[in-house]
């Protein structure tokens, strides 16, 4: 049986949610040709992804939490970006 540490699982979920949100904001900055924002979001994106990648390469069960976090991050960040649209 695969052992899953709930704290690490929550950390992976949170980090991938924030990572995906950063990716969405990075993409929006690139589309808007805002180079400093794009560069900043790109750096944040890579820093946040490191924790999740290190965690799930040690235990493949954490990939499920990474995928769930990714979905949550993309959904919430696009919802946040959409709130300013007509």
N, C-alpha and C positions, 0 to 999 in steps of 0.2 A: 504494500500500500504506500502511496506517495504521501509524505508528511508535508503539510502546508502550515507555515507560521502565519497566524491571522494578522499580526502587525506588519510583516513583510508583504503579505497579500494586499493589505490596505494601502501600504506605501507604494506598491507597484500600480495599483488602480489609480491612486491620486496622482502619481507622477506621470502616468500615461495620459490621464485626463488633462492635466495642465500642459503636457507636451503637445497634445493634439490641439489644444486651444492656442498655444504659441504658434504652431504650424499654420493654423487658419489665419491668425493675425499677421504672420509673416507673409503668407500668400496675398492677403489683402493689401499689405504694404507694398509688395512687389507690383501688384496690379495697379496700385495708385502711384507707382514710381517714387515712393518715399524711401530713399536709399538708407538713411540713418535708422529709420524704424525697421526696415527690412533686415539690416545688418544686426540690430539689437535683438530682434525676435529670433533670428537665425541662431545667434549665440545662446540665447535662453533655451531654445528648442534642443540643441545638442547637450547642454548641461543637464537638463531635466531627463533626457532620454537615457543618460548613462546609468542612473540608479536602476531603472526598470530592466535594461538590457543585462546588466551584471546580475540582477536577481534572477531573471528567468533563464539565464544560461546555466545557472547553478541548479535550477529545478524547473523542469519544463511545465509543471503544473501552473506556474505563475503566468504563463502565456495567456491563459483564460482571463486572468485579472487585467493583464495588459490590454487585451482586446476590448474588454468591457470599459476600461478607463479611456481608451482611445475613442470608443463610440460616444461616451458621455462628454468628453472634451470637445469633440467636433460638433455634437448636437448643441451644447450650451453656447459655444463660442459663435456659431452661425446664428443662433437665436439672438445673441447679444448684438451681433453686427446688423441683423435684420431689423432690430427695433427702431433704428434711425431711418429705415427705408419706408417710402409711402406704400 
